[in-house]
Amino acid sequence: YKNVRIDSALLFQHGQQSYLIDKVLVKSVSRFARNTQDFLKATRELKALGVGVCFEEQNIDSAMVSGETLASIFAALAQKESESISQNMRMSYKRRMEAGKFTTCKAPFGYRLVDGQLFVEEQEAEIQCPCQRPTGPS
């Protein structure tokens, strides 16, 4: 469950050992997992431990009979929206790079950013440059 944003390993371990947790409250389905597959795995494992998941924004409780179905539909929609946003960002970066208008918000090591332009930072460049220089036969 590496993509699940909560510390699920700790939650599962705690749930198995002491049974003190019976509900997990999550703001939104999209905040629980990055994709539908991880979402279903996590909610089903929690359900097997007797732990229900309530999604506040959608007003869904996974412990209810229809809860898992509704939540999985919302998870699929959230995954699709996330993929669309990611694709739009990549397209935007590509277009700005092609037009020569792409600027980074943080300069990489060895550079400084001034008014959207990258300039070599001499002291850092001395450290970085030997690593970047190609090495030929000696």
PyMOL commands that set and color helices and strands:
alter all, ss='L'
color gray80, all
select helices_A, chain A and resi 8-18+29-32+36-48+67-98+122-132
alter helices_A, ss='H'
color red, helices_A
select strands_A, chain A and resi 23-26+52-55+60-61+111-114+117-120
alter strands_A, ss='S'
color yellow, strands_A
deselect
rebuild
show_as cartoon
